[in-house]
Amino acid sequence: MRDYYWHLHHTQLFEEEAEPVRQRIEFIKRNKPKGEQSTRLRLLVIVKAQKLLRRLCKYQRDFQMAEQAIYNSHLHIGEISDAEMTVKHKELAVARKNYEAARKRAWPMIEALHKKECPNCPWDGRTIFPGKSLY
C-alpha cells in the first residue's frame, strides 16, 4: 500500500505516491528551478491521516474506472449492446454520486488536516505558487 503526500506536485493538494518519494525529491533537486526547490521540498510531506484519504480516493478510483469503462464502450460501440451500455451509464452515475458525496463530506476535514499538518503553506486551492503561471 502506497502512502499519500501533501504537494507531491505543485497543483495537487495531496496524491498517492506513484513512485518512491525519494525519486520525486531527487527529480525536484535536479530539474525544478532553484527558486522553487526549497518550497517544494518543505511542503512535500507524508499525510499523517492516511485512512481519510484512502477512503476518499477509493471512491475517486471507482468513478475513474466507471468513466474509463464508458469511454472504452464508446470506442467499441458496434460491439456492445444497448442494454450493456445502459448498465455502464448507470454504474457511472452511481460511482459519480458516491464520489461526490464522499468528497463533500471529506473535503472540509481534508482542508483542516492540511492546515494542521502543513503549517505556513501558501496553497491557494490551485497551487503552492500563488501568482505564478501554473505551467
N, CA, C and O atoms as CSV, one atom per row, in Angstrom:
chain,resi,resn,atom,element,x,y,z
A,1,MET,N,N,0.848,-1.175,0.000
A,1,MET,CA,C,0.000,0.000,0.000
A,1,MET,C,C,0.899,1.246,0.000
A,1,MET,O,O,1.798,1.379,0.830
A,2,ARG,N,N,0.637,2.139,-0.937
A,2,ARG,CA,C,1.434,3.354,-1.041
A,2,ARG,C,C,0.862,4.446,-0.146
A,2,ARG,O,O,-0.323,4.439,0.186
A,3,ASP,N,N,1.711,5.371,0.233
A,3,ASP,CA,C,1.315,6.458,1.120
A,3,ASP,C,C,0.861,7.680,0.329
A,3,ASP,O,O,1.170,7.836,-0.852
A,4,TYR,N,N,0.117,8.541,1.020
A,4,TYR,CA,C,-0.298,9.817,0.466
A,4,TYR,C,C,0.631,10.899,0.998
A,4,TYR,O,O,1.094,10.846,2.138
A,5,TYR,N,N,0.890,11.879,0.143
A,5,TYR,CA,C,1.749,13.005,0.492
A,5,TYR,C,C,1.053,14.302,0.136
A,5,TYR,O,O,0.285,14.381,-0.823
A,6,TRP,N,N,1.341,15.312,0.930
A,6,TRP,CA,C,0.921,16.663,0.577
A,6,TRP,C,C,1.886,17.162,-0.487
A,6,TRP,O,O,3.099,16.999,-0.353
A,7,HIS,N,N,1.361,17.758,-1.527
A,7,HIS,CA,C,2.122,18.520,-2.520
A,7,HIS,C,C,3.246,17.752,-3.220
A,7,HIS,O,O,4.350,18.275,-3.366
A,8,LEU,N,N,2.982,16.542,-3.647
A,8,LEU,CA,C,3.963,15.857,-4.496
A,8,LEU,C,C,4.201,16.674,-5.768
A,8,LEU,O,O,5.310,16.716,-6.301
A,9,HIS,N,N,3.139,17.317,-6.236
A,9,HIS,CA,C,3.209,18.209,-7.391
A,9,HIS,C,C,2.571,19.528,-6.981
A,9,HIS,O,O,1.689,19.547,-6.123
A,10,HIS,N,N,2.997,20.611,-7.574
A,10,HIS,CA,C,2.593,21.938,-7.096
A,10,HIS,C,C,1.114,22.255,-7.301
A,10,HIS,O,O,0.597,23.178,-6.671
A,11,THR,N,N,0.414,21.508,-8.171
A,11,THR,CA,C,-1.011,21.788,-8.403
A,11,THR,C,C,-1.936,20.747,-7.777
A,11,THR,O,O,-3.127,20.706,-8.084
A,12,GLN,N,N,-1.394,19.917,-6.910
A,12,GLN,CA,C,-2.201,18.896,-6.242
A,12,GLN,C,C,-2.050,19.046,-4.736
A,12,GLN,O,O,-0.934,19.092,-4.219
A,13,LEU,N,N,-3.174,19.122,-4.033
A,13,LEU,CA,C,-3.107,19.233,-2.572
A,13,LEU,C,C,-2.489,17.976,-1.981
A,13,LEU,O,O,-1.605,18.048,-1.128
A,14,PHE,N,N,-2.963,16.822,-2.444
A,14,PHE,CA,C,-2.388,15.559,-1.980
A,14,PHE,C,C,-2.463,14.544,-3.106
A,14,PHE,O,O,-3.284,14.665,-4.016
A,15,GLU,N,N,-1.591,13.538,-3.034
A,15,GLU,CA,C,-1.570,12.455,-4.017
A,15,GLU,C,C,-1.021,11.204,-3.367
A,15,GLU,O,O,-0.279,11.251,-2.386
A,16,GLU,N,N,-1.409,10.093,-3.945
A,16,GLU,CA,C,-0.811,8.818,-3.565
A,16,GLU,C,C,0.494,8.699,-4.340
A,16,GLU,O,O,0.530,8.956,-5.544
A,17,GLU,N,N,1.558,8.312,-3.657
A,17,GLU,CA,C,2.841,8.221,-4.357
A,17,GLU,C,C,2.768,7.147,-5.441
A,17,GLU,O,O,2.296,6.037,-5.196
A,18,ALA,N,N,3.234,7.485,-6.630
A,18,ALA,CA,C,3.249,6.546,-7.747
A,18,ALA,C,C,4.612,5.880,-7.855
A,18,ALA,O,O,4.749,4.813,-8.453
A,19,GLU,N,N,5.601,6.512,-7.279
A,19,GLU,CA,C,6.968,6.008,-7.248
A,19,GLU,C,C,7.513,6.330,-5.864
A,19,GLU,O,O,6.909,7.130,-5.149
A,20,PRO,N,N,8.606,5.749,-5.471
A,20,PRO,CA,C,9.146,6.109,-4.148
A,20,PRO,C,C,9.371,7.620,-4.053
A,20,PRO,O,O,9.905,8.234,-4.976
A,21,VAL,N,N,8.968,8.198,-2.955
A,21,VAL,CA,C,9.041,9.651,-2.785
A,21,VAL,C,C,10.475,10.136,-2.926
A,21,VAL,O,O,10.696,11.274,-3.340
A,22,ARG,N,N,11.434,9.321,-2.599
A,22,ARG,CA,C,12.852,9.681,-2.749
A,22,ARG,C,C,13.148,10.060,-4.217
A,22,ARG,O,O,13.916,10.987,-4.477
A,23,GLN,N,N,12.541,9.344,-5.159
A,23,GLN,CA,C,12.742,9.656,-6.574
A,23,GLN,C,C,12.181,11.031,-6.912
A,23,GLN,O,O,12.785,11.782,-7.678
A,24,ARG,N,N,11.038,11.358,-6.347
A,24,ARG,CA,C,10.442,12.680,-6.590
A,24,ARG,C,C,11.335,13.773,-6.023
A,24,ARG,O,O,11.528,14.810,-6.659
A,25,ILE,N,N,11.872,13.553,-4.850
A,25,ILE,CA,C,12.770,14.535,-4.233
A,25,ILE,C,C,13.994,14.759,-5.113
A,25,ILE,O,O,14.389,15.900,-5.354
A,26,GLU,N,N,14.589,13.680,-5.589
A,26,GLU,CA,C,15.754,13.794,-6.475
A,26,GLU,C,C,15.396,14.520,-7.770
A,26,GLU,O,O,16.184,15.321,-8.274
A,27,PHE,N,N,14.204,14.241,-8.310
A,27,PHE,CA,C,13.749,14.926,-9.524
A,27,PHE,C,C,13.645,16.429,-9.282
A,27,PHE,O,O,14.081,17.230,-10.109
A,28,ILE,N,N,13.069,16.805,-8.150
A,28,ILE,CA,C,12.931,18.229,-7.808
A,28,ILE,C,C,14.312,18.878,-7.740
A,28,ILE,O,O,14.516,19.963,-8.285
A,29,LYS,N,N,15.249,18.224,-7.080
A,29,LYS,CA,C,16.594,18.780,-6.920
A,29,LYS,C,C,17.321,18.917,-8.251
A,29,LYS,O,O,18.098,19.853,-8.440
A,30,ARG,N,N,17.077,18.000,-9.167
A,30,ARG,CA,C,17.762,18.022,-10.468
A,30,ARG,C,C,17.076,18.912,-11.506
A,30,ARG,O,O,17.749,19.514,-12.342
A,31,ASN,N,N,15.747,19.000,-11.461
A,31,ASN,CA,C,15.019,19.575,-12.585
A,31,ASN,C,C,14.180,20.816,-12.315
A,31,ASN,O,O,13.830,21.522,-13.260
A,32,LYS,N,N,13.857,21.098,-11.107
A,32,LYS,CA,C,12.990,22.244,-10.823
A,32,LYS,C,C,13.838,23.498,-10.600
A,32,LYS,O,O,14.986,23.408,-10.166
A,33,PRO,N,N,13.266,24.665,-10.897
A,33,PRO,CA,C,14.029,25.913,-10.700
A,33,PRO,C,C,14.519,26.044,-9.263
A,33,PRO,O,O,13.816,25.696,-8.314
A,34,LYS,N,N,15.722,26.548,-9.127
A,34,LYS,CA,C,16.334,26.685,-7.789
A,34,LYS,C,C,15.437,27.478,-6.844
A,34,LYS,O,O,15.350,27.161,-5.657
A,35,GLY,N,N,14.772,28.502,-7.362
A,35,GLY,CA,C,13.909,29.332,-6.532
A,35,GLY,C,C,12.665,28.625,-6.014
A,35,GLY,O,O,12.021,29.118,-5.088
A,36,GLU,N,N,12.311,27.475,-6.593
A,36,GLU,CA,C,11.136,26.702,-6.169
A,36,GLU,C,C,11.492,25.514,-5.287
A,36,GLU,O,O,10.635,24.992,-4.573
A,37,GLN,N,N,12.724,25.090,-5.329
A,37,GLN,CA,C,13.102,23.834,-4.675
A,37,GLN,C,C,12.839,23.816,-3.181
A,37,GLN,O,O,12.289,22.837,-2.676
A,38,SER,N,N,13.209,24.856,-2.460
A,38,SER,CA,C,13.030,24.827,-1.004
A,38,SER,C,C,11.546,24.752,-0.639
A,38,SER,O,O,11.174,24.041,0.294
A,39,THR,N,N,10.696,25.484,-1.373
A,39,THR,CA,C,9.251,25.433,-1.096
A,39,THR,C,C,8.713,24.042,-1.397
A,39,THR,O,O,7.985,23.467,-0.587
A,40,ARG,N,N,9.065,23.506,-2.544
A,40,ARG,CA,C,8.590,22.172,-2.926
A,40,ARG,C,C,9.018,21.122,-1.896
A,40,ARG,O,O,8.212,20.285,-1.489
A,41,LEU,N,N,10.266,21.166,-1.481
A,41,LEU,CA,C,10.774,20.148,-0.550
A,41,LEU,C,C,10.206,20.328,0.858
A,41,LEU,O,O,9.964,19.345,1.557
A,42,ARG,N,N,9.996,21.556,1.270
A,42,ARG,CA,C,9.427,21.822,2.604
A,42,ARG,C,C,7.986,21.329,2.697
A,42,ARG,O,O,7.561,20.828,3.738
A,43,LEU,N,N,7.232,21.476,1.597
A,43,LEU,CA,C,5.810,21.131,1.608
A,43,LEU,C,C,5.526,19.683,1.244
A,43,LEU,O,O,4.414,19.203,1.468
A,44,LEU,N,N,6.491,18.984,0.696
A,44,LEU,CA,C,6.302,17.583,0.314
A,44,LEU,C,C,6.487,16.714,1.570
A,44,LEU,O,O,7.597,16.292,1.893
A,45,VAL,N,N,5.388,16.463,2.254
A,45,VAL,CA,C,5.434,15.686,3.498
A,45,VAL,C,C,4.347,14.621,3.477
A,45,VAL,O,O,3.312,14.772,2.828
A,46,ILE,N,N,4.604,13.561,4.190
A,46,ILE,CA,C,3.637,12.462,4.253
A,46,ILE,C,C,2.402,12.915,5.026
A,46,ILE,O,O,2.508,13.640,6.015
A,47,VAL,N,N,1.254,12.489,4.573
A,47,VAL,CA,C,-0.001,12.782,5.265
A,47,VAL,C,C,-0.095,11.846,6.467
A,47,VAL,O,O,0.076,10.635,6.332
A,48,LYS,N,N,-0.362,12.404,7.621
A,48,LYS,CA,C,-0.449,11.572,8.829
A,48,LYS,C,C,-1.759,10.803,8.901
A,48,LYS,O,O,-1.787,9.673,9.388
A,49,ALA,N,N,-2.842,11.403,8.422
A,49,ALA,CA,C,-4.168,10.760,8.473
A,49,ALA,C,C,-4.437,10.040,7.150
A,49,ALA,O,O,-5.274,10.477,6.361
A,50,GLN,N,N,-3.737,8.956,6.915
A,50,GLN,CA,C,-3.831,8.212,5.663
A,50,GLN,C,C,-5.228,7.634,5.419
A,50,GLN,O,O,-5.695,7.594,4.281
A,51,LYS,N,N,-5.887,7.191,6.479
A,51,LYS,CA,C,-7.170,6.491,6.336
A,51,LYS,C,C,-8.228,7.354,5.657
A,51,LYS,O,O,-8.964,6.870,4.797
A,52,LEU,N,N,-8.310,8.619,6.035
A,52,LEU,CA,C,-9.286,9.534,5.451
A,52,LEU,C,C,-9.073,9.659,3.937
A,52,LEU,O,O,-10.028,9.603,3.162
A,53,LEU,N,N,-7.836,9.825,3.533
A,53,LEU,CA,C,-7.550,9.992,2.104
A,53,LEU,C,C,-7.750,8.697,1.338
A,53,LEU,O,O,-8.191,8.726,0.189
A,54,ARG,N,N,-7.440,7.575,1.940
A,54,ARG,CA,C,-7.670,6.285,1.270
A,54,ARG,C,C,-9.156,6.088,0.963
A,54,ARG,O,O,-9.518,5.622,-0.117
A,55,ARG,N,N,-9.993,6.439,1.905
A,55,ARG,CA,C,-11.440,6.285,1.719
A,55,ARG,C,C,-11.935,7.162,0.574
A,55,ARG,O,O,-12.663,6.692,-0.300
A,56,LEU,N,N,-11.545,8.425,0.578
A,56,LEU,CA,C,-11.956,9.337,-0.483
A,56,LEU,C,C,-11.412,8.868,-1.832
A,56,LEU,O,O,-12.138,8.873,-2.826
A,57,CYS,N,N,-10.177,8.473,-1.873
A,57,CYS,CA,C,-9.558,8.092,-3.145
A,57,CYS,C,C,-10.099,6.777,-3.678
A,57,CYS,O,O,-10.041,6.527,-4.882
A,58,LYS,N,N,-10.621,5.940,-2.801
A,58,LYS,CA,C,-11.266,4.714,-3.273
A,58,LYS,C,C,-12.483,5.079,-4.118
A,58,LYS,O,O,-12.688,4.514,-5.193
A,59,TYR,N,N,-13.285,6.018,-3.633
A,59,TYR,CA,C,-14.451,6.466,-4.393
A,59,TYR,C,C,-14.021,7.155,-5.687
A,59,TYR,O,O,-14.661,6.992,-6.726
A,60,GLN,N,N,-12.941,7.922,-5.618
A,60,GLN,CA,C,-12.450,8.598,-6.813
A,60,GLN,C,C,-11.995,7.568,-7.861
A,60,GLN,O,O,-12.299,7.714,-9.044
A,61,ARG,N,N,-11.274,6.537,-7.429
A,61,ARG,CA,C,-10.827,5.488,-8.364
A,61,ARG,C,C,-12.020,4.751,-8.961
A,61,ARG,O,O,-12.024,4.452,-10.155
A,62,ASP,N,N,-13.029,4.454,-8.152
A,62,ASP,CA,C,-14.226,3.785,-8.667
A,62,ASP,C,C,-14.871,4.636,-9.760
A,62,ASP,O,O,-15.282,4.115,-10.797
A,63,PHE,N,N,-14.956,5.936,-9.527
A,63,PHE,CA,C,-15.542,6.846,-10.505
A,63,PHE,C,C,-14.699,6.867,-11.782
A,63,PHE,O,O,-15.241,6.808,-12.885
A,64,GLN,N,N,-13.377,6.951,-11.633
A,64,GLN,CA,C,-12.497,6.990,-12.799
A,64,GLN,C,C,-12.570,5.683,-13.595
A,64,GLN,O,O,-12.514,5.696,-14.825
A,65,MET,N,N,-12.692,4.573,-12.897
A,65,MET,CA,C,-12.815,3.284,-13.598
A,65,MET,C,C,-14.135,3.206,-14.357
A,65,MET,O,O,-14.174,2.700,-15.479
A,66,ALA,N,N,-15.204,3.696,-13.764
A,66,ALA,CA,C,-16.500,3.694,-14.443
A,66,ALA,C,C,-16.451,4.618,-15.657
A,66,ALA,O,O,-16.997,4.300,-16.714
A,67,GLU,N,N,-15.799,5.753,-15.496
A,67,GLU,CA,C,-15.648,6.686,-16.612
A,67,GLU,C,C,-14.858,6.039,-17.750
A,67,GLU,O,O,-15.217,6.183,-18.919
A,68,GLN,N,N,-13.787,5.331,-17.409
A,68,GLN,CA,C,-12.970,4.652,-18.413
A,68,GLN,C,C,-13.781,3.559,-19.111
A,68,GLN,O,O,-13.638,3.359,-20.317
A,69,ALA,N,N,-14.618,2.861,-18.377
A,69,ALA,CA,C,-15.460,1.816,-18.972
A,69,ALA,C,C,-16.412,2.410,-19.999
A,69,ALA,O,O,-16.632,1.827,-21.061
A,70,ILE,N,N,-16.975,3.569,-19.682
A,70,ILE,CA,C,-17.862,4.246,-20.634
A,70,ILE,C,C,-17.075,4.643,-21.884
A,70,ILE,O,O,-17.530,4.425,-23.007
A,71,TYR,N,N,-15.917,5.213,-21.686
A,71,TYR,CA,C,-15.071,5.613,-22.818
A,71,TYR,C,C,-14.752,4.407,-23.700
A,71,TYR,O,O,-14.889,4.469,-24.922
A,72,ASN,N,N,-14.327,3.313,-23.073
A,72,ASN,CA,C,-13.997,2.096,-23.827
A,72,ASN,C,C,-15.220,1.562,-24.567
A,72,ASN,O,O,-15.108,1.085,-25.696
A,73,SER,N,N,-16.376,1.644,-23.936
A,73,SER,CA,C,-17.609,1.179,-24.570
A,73,SER,C,C,-17.909,1.990,-25.826
A,73,SER,O,O,-18.343,1.448,-26.843
A,74,HIS,N,N,-17.673,3.287,-25.740
A,74,HIS,CA,C,-17.925,4.136,-26.904
A,74,HIS,C,C,-16.944,3.833,-28.036
A,74,HIS,O,O,-17.276,3.995,-29.210
A,75,LEU,N,N,-15.749,3.397,-27.687
A,75,LEU,CA,C,-14.786,3.009,-28.718
A,75,LEU,C,C,-15.241,1.772,-29.480
A,75,LEU,O,O,-14.911,1.592,-30.653
A,76,HIS,N,N,-16.009,0.917,-28.794
A,76,HIS,CA,C,-16.463,-0.347,-29.380
A,76,HIS,C,C,-17.979,-0.347,-29.508
A,76,HIS,O,O,-18.633,-1.351,-29.229
A,77,ILE,N,N,-18.522,0.765,-29.925
A,77,ILE,CA,C,-19.973,0.962,-29.930
A,77,ILE,C,C,-20.715,-0.124,-30.708
A,77,ILE,O,O,-21.812,-0.510,-30.303
A,78,GLY,N,N,-20.169,-0.620,-31.789
A,78,GLY,CA,C,-20.848,-1.662,-32.563
A,78,GLY,C,C,-20.777,-3.035,-31.926
A,78,GLY,O,O,-21.509,-3.947,-32.313
A,79,GLU,N,N,-19.889,-3.182,-30.944
A,79,GLU,CA,C,-19.658,-4.481,-30.319
A,79,GLU,C,C,-20.386,-4.645,-28.992
A,79,GLU,O,O,-20.341,-5.718,-28.390
A,80,ILE,N,N,-21.047,-3.608,-28.538
A,80,ILE,CA,C,-21.689,-3.655,-27.226
A,80,ILE,C,C,-23.189,-3.357,-27.406
A,80,ILE,O,O,-23.575,-2.487,-28.185
A,81,SER,N,N,-23.991,-4.079,-26.687
A,81,SER,CA,C,-25.441,-3.906,-26.835
A,81,SER,C,C,-25.914,-2.646,-26.118
A,81,SER,O,O,-25.228,-2.107,-25.250
A,82,ASP,N,N,-27.103,-2.193,-26.504
A,82,ASP,CA,C,-27.697,-1.029,-25.839
A,82,ASP,C,C,-27.912,-1.309,-24.360
A,82,ASP,O,O,-27.737,-0.420,-23.526
A,83,ALA,N,N,-28.287,-2.530,-24.033
A,83,ALA,CA,C,-28.518,-2.898,-22.630
A,83,ALA,C,C,-27.212,-2.800,-21.834
A,83,ALA,O,O,-27.201,-2.301,-20.709
A,84,GLU,N,N,-26.106,-3.282,-22.428
A,84,GLU,CA,C,-24.815,-3.199,-21.742
A,84,GLU,C,C,-24.389,-1.738,-21.557
A,84,GLU,O,O,-23.845,-1.363,-20.518
A,85,MET,N,N,-24.644,-0.932,-22.578
A,85,MET,CA,C,-24.294,0.484,-22.497
A,85,MET,C,C,-25.117,1.172,-21.407
A,85,MET,O,O,-24.596,2.012,-20.673
A,86,THR,N,N,-26.373,0.826,-21.300
A,86,THR,CA,C,-27.237,1.405,-20.267
A,86,THR,C,C,-26.713,1.045,-18.877
A,86,THR,O,O,-26.685,1.889,-17.982
A,87,VAL,N,N,-26.299,-0.213,-18.701
A,87,VAL,CA,C,-25.738,-0.649,-17.418
A,87,VAL,C,C,-24.485,0.153,-17.090
A,87,VAL,O,O,-24.315,0.600,-15.956
A,88,LYS,N,N,-23.617,0.335,-18.062
A,88,LYS,CA,C,-22.377,1.072,-17.822
A,88,LYS,C,C,-22.663,2.528,-17.442
A,88,LYS,O,O,-21.999,3.085,-16.568
A,89,HIS,N,N,-23.639,3.134,-18.093
A,89,HIS,CA,C,-24.001,4.514,-17.749
A,89,HIS,C,C,-24.590,4.590,-16.340
A,89,HIS,O,O,-24.335,5.555,-15.620
A,90,LYS,N,N,-25.366,3.595,-15.940
A,90,LYS,CA,C,-25.902,3.565,-14.572
A,90,LYS,C,C,-24.774,3.388,-13.562
A,90,LYS,O,O,-24.776,4.024,-12.507
A,91,GLU,N,N,-23.811,2.525,-13.882
A,91,GLU,CA,C,-22.659,2.327,-12.995
A,91,GLU,C,C,-21.872,3.619,-12.844
A,91,GLU,O,O,-21.423,3.959,-11.750
A,92,LEU,N,N,-21.707,4.334,-13.947
A,92,LEU,CA,C,-21.002,5.612,-13.899
A,92,LEU,C,C,-21.752,6.608,-13.023
A,92,LEU,O,O,-21.136,7.309,-12.220
A,93,ALA,N,N,-23.049,6.679,-13.164
A,93,ALA,CA,C,-23.849,7.605,-12.361
A,93,ALA,C,C,-23.727,7.295,-10.873
A,93,ALA,O,O,-23.602,8.207,-10.056
A,94,VAL,N,N,-23.761,6.025,-10.521
A,94,VAL,CA,C,-23.621,5.621,-9.116
A,94,VAL,C,C,-22.227,5.967,-8.607
A,94,VAL,O,O,-22.080,6.511,-7.512
A,95,ALA,N,N,-21.207,5.654,-9.396
A,95,ALA,CA,C,-19.829,5.942,-8.979
A,95,ALA,C,C,-19.623,7.444,-8.801
A,95,ALA,O,O,-18.988,7.876,-7.840
A,96,ARG,N,N,-20.158,8.237,-9.726
A,96,ARG,CA,C,-20.030,9.696,-9.623
A,96,ARG,C,C,-20.738,10.201,-8.364
A,96,ARG,O,O,-20.198,11.033,-7.635
A,97,LYS,N,N,-21.935,9.699,-8.115
A,97,LYS,CA,C,-22.702,10.120,-6.936
A,97,LYS,C,C,-21.954,9.760,-5.648
A,97,LYS,O,O,-21.881,10.575,-4.728
A,98,ASN,N,N,-21.406,8.560,-5.580
A,98,ASN,CA,C,-20.662,8.124,-4.394
A,98,ASN,C,C,-19.416,8.984,-4.175
A,98,ASN,O,O,-19.115,9.388,-3.051
A,99,TYR,N,N,-18.702,9.254,-5.261
A,99,TYR,CA,C,-17.500,10.074,-5.142
A,99,TYR,C,C,-17.841,11.491,-4.698
A,99,TYR,O,O,-17.211,12.025,-3.785
A,100,GLU,N,N,-18.830,12.096,-5.335
A,100,GLU,CA,C,-19.194,13.466,-4.976
A,100,GLU,C,C,-19.676,13.551,-3.532
A,100,GLU,O,O,-19.366,14.516,-2.833
A,101,ALA,N,N,-20.432,12.552,-3.079
A,101,ALA,CA,C,-20.902,12.553,-1.682
A,101,ALA,C,C,-19.719,12.403,-0.720
A,101,ALA,O,O,-19.647,13.092,0.297
A,102,ALA,N,N,-18.805,11.509,-1.047
A,102,ALA,CA,C,-17.627,11.309,-0.197
A,102,ALA,C,C,-16.763,12.567,-0.179
A,102,ALA,O,O,-16.256,12.966,0.870
A,103,ARG,N,N,-16.603,13.180,-1.329
A,103,ARG,CA,C,-15.785,14.394,-1.413
A,103,ARG,C,C,-16.427,15.519,-0.600
A,103,ARG,O,O,-15.735,16.239,0.121
A,104,LYS,N,N,-17.720,15.668,-0.711
A,104,LYS,CA,C,-18.428,16.725,0.029
A,104,LYS,C,C,-18.257,16.538,1.538
A,104,LYS,O,O,-18.048,17.503,2.273
A,105,ARG,N,N,-18.349,15.281,1.990
A,105,ARG,CA,C,-18.178,15.001,3.426
A,105,ARG,C,C,-16.729,15.168,3.861
A,105,ARG,O,O,-16.459,15.711,4.932
A,106,ALA,N,N,-15.796,14.703,3.036
A,106,ALA,CA,C,-14.396,14.629,3.445
A,106,ALA,C,C,-13.621,15.929,3.236
A,106,ALA,O,O,-12.687,16.213,3.987
A,107,TRP,N,N,-13.991,16.723,2.229
A,107,TRP,CA,C,-13.145,17.861,1.872
A,107,TRP,C,C,-12.916,18.842,3.018
A,107,TRP,O,O,-11.774,19.263,3.203
A,108,PRO,N,N,-13.914,19.232,3.795
A,108,PRO,CA,C,-13.623,20.126,4.930
A,108,PRO,C,C,-12.632,19.499,5.920
A,108,PRO,O,O,-11.785,20.201,6.472
A,109,MET,N,N,-12.731,18.197,6.144
A,109,MET,CA,C,-11.786,17.525,7.041
A,109,MET,C,C,-10.388,17.515,6.439
A,109,MET,O,O,-9.399,17.700,7.148
A,110,ILE,N,N,-10.311,17.299,5.134
A,110,ILE,CA,C,-9.007,17.277,4.459
A,110,ILE,C,C,-8.356,18.656,4.527
A,110,ILE,O,O,-7.160,18.767,4.797
A,111,GLU,N,N,-9.136,19.699,4.284
A,111,GLU,CA,C,-8.579,21.053,4.369
A,111,GLU,C,C,-8.106,21.389,5.778
A,111,GLU,O,O,-7.058,22.012,5.951
A,112,ALA,N,N,-8.869,20.982,6.780
A,112,ALA,CA,C,-8.461,21.222,8.170
A,112,ALA,C,C,-7.194,20.431,8.496
A,112,ALA,O,O,-6.282,20.942,9.146
A,113,LEU,N,N,-7.149,19.199,8.045
A,113,LEU,CA,C,-5.968,18.361,8.253
A,113,LEU,C,C,-4.756,18.978,7.570
A,113,LEU,O,O,-3.665,19.004,8.139
A,114,HIS,N,N,-4.943,19.464,6.371
A,114,HIS,CA,C,-3.840,20.096,5.638
A,114,HIS,C,C,-3.303,21.300,6.412
A,114,HIS,O,O,-2.090,21.459,6.543
A,115,LYS,N,N,-4.189,22.140,6.920
A,115,LYS,CA,C,-3.739,23.308,7.685
A,115,LYS,C,C,-2.929,22.905,8.911
A,115,LYS,O,O,-1.961,23.569,9.281
A,116,LYS,N,N,-3.343,21.808,9.532
A,116,LYS,CA,C,-2.646,21.329,10.729
A,116,LYS,C,C,-1.295,20.703,10.385
A,116,LYS,O,O,-0.293,20.972,11.047
A,117,GLU,N,N,-1.278,19.866,9.345
A,117,GLU,CA,C,-0.072,19.117,9.018
A,117,GLU,C,C,0.909,19.878,8.137
A,117,GLU,O,O,2.071,19.487,8.030
A,118,CYS,N,N,0.463,20.945,7.513
A,118,CYS,CA,C,1.300,21.672,6.558
A,118,CYS,C,C,1.266,23.164,6.902
A,118,CYS,O,O,0.768,23.974,6.120
A,119,PRO,N,N,1.800,23.522,8.081
A,119,PRO,CA,C,1.719,24.926,8.519
A,119,PRO,C,C,2.501,25.856,7.592
A,119,PRO,O,O,3.470,25.452,6.949
A,120,ASN,N,N,2.060,27.092,7.543
A,120,ASN,CA,C,2.701,28.124,6.722
A,120,ASN,C,C,2.759,27.742,5.243
A,120,ASN,O,O,3.713,28.072,4.538
A,121,CYS,N,N,1.730,27.049,4.792
A,121,CYS,CA,C,1.668,26.602,3.412
A,121,CYS,C,C,0.997,27.674,2.557
A,121,CYS,O,O,-0.043,28.207,2.944
A,122,PRO,N,N,1.579,27.999,1.395
A,122,PRO,CA,C,0.977,29.016,0.536
A,122,PRO,C,C,-0.130,28.495,-0.382
A,122,PRO,O,O,-0.601,29.238,-1.243
A,123,TRP,N,N,-0.556,27.245,-0.223
A,123,TRP,CA,C,-1.585,26.644,-1.081
A,123,TRP,C,C,-2.794,27.569,-1.165
A,123,TRP,O,O,-3.321,28.012,-0.145
A,124,ASP,N,N,-3.228,27.855,-2.395
A,124,ASP,CA,C,-4.369,28.754,-2.601
A,124,ASP,C,C,-5.583,28.033,-3.191
A,124,ASP,O,O,-6.514,28.677,-3.674
A,125,GLY,N,N,-5.572,26.722,-3.153
A,125,GLY,CA,C,-6.653,25.942,-3.744
A,125,GLY,C,C,-6.319,25.450,-5.136
A,125,GLY,O,O,-7.030,24.615,-5.696
A,126,ARG,N,N,-5.225,25.973,-5.700
A,126,ARG,CA,C,-4.806,25.578,-7.050
A,126,ARG,C,C,-3.328,25.243,-7.142
A,126,ARG,O,O,-2.934,24.385,-7.932
A,127,THR,N,N,-2.504,25.912,-6.341
A,127,THR,CA,C,-1.061,25.740,-6.451
A,127,THR,C,C,-0.366,26.172,-5.163
A,127,THR,O,O,-0.935,26.898,-4.347
A,128,ILE,N,N,0.867,25.716,-4.995
A,128,ILE,CA,C,1.688,26.175,-3.873
A,128,ILE,C,C,2.494,27.416,-4.269
A,128,ILE,O,O,3.256,27.957,-3.469
A,129,PHE,N,N,2.312,27.854,-5.514
A,129,PHE,CA,C,2.983,29.053,-6.011
A,129,PHE,C,C,1.954,30.083,-6.485
A,129,PHE,O,O,1.856,30.355,-7.681
A,130,PRO,N,N,1.187,30.654,-5.552
A,130,PRO,CA,C,0.160,31.635,-5.950
A,130,PRO,C,C,0.791,32.804,-6.719
A,130,PRO,O,O,1.884,33.276,-6.405
A,131,GLY,N,N,0.054,33.240,-7.728
A,131,GLY,CA,C,0.528,34.378,-8.504
A,131,GLY,C,C,1.451,33.998,-9.646
A,131,GLY,O,O,1.774,34.842,-10.482
A,132,LYS,N,N,1.884,32.739,-9.699
A,132,LYS,CA,C,2.730,32.286,-10.805
A,132,LYS,C,C,1.878,31.498,-11.784
A,132,LYS,O,O,0.834,30.955,-11.422
A,133,SER,N,N,2.328,31.444,-13.006
A,133,SER,CA,C,1.666,30.614,-14.008
A,133,SER,C,C,1.731,29.165,-13.543
A,133,SER,O,O,2.764,28.716,-13.047
A,134,LEU,N,N,0.630,28.432,-13.703
A,134,LEU,CA,C,0.601,27.048,-13.225
A,134,LEU,C,C,1.437,26.114,-14.072
A,134,LEU,O,O,1.797,25.034,-13.601
A,135,TYR,N,N,1.761,26.478,-15.294
A,135,TYR,CA,C,2.526,25.551,-16.143
A,135,TYR,C,C,3.657,26.249,-16.833
A,135,TYR,O,O,4.403,25.622,-17.585
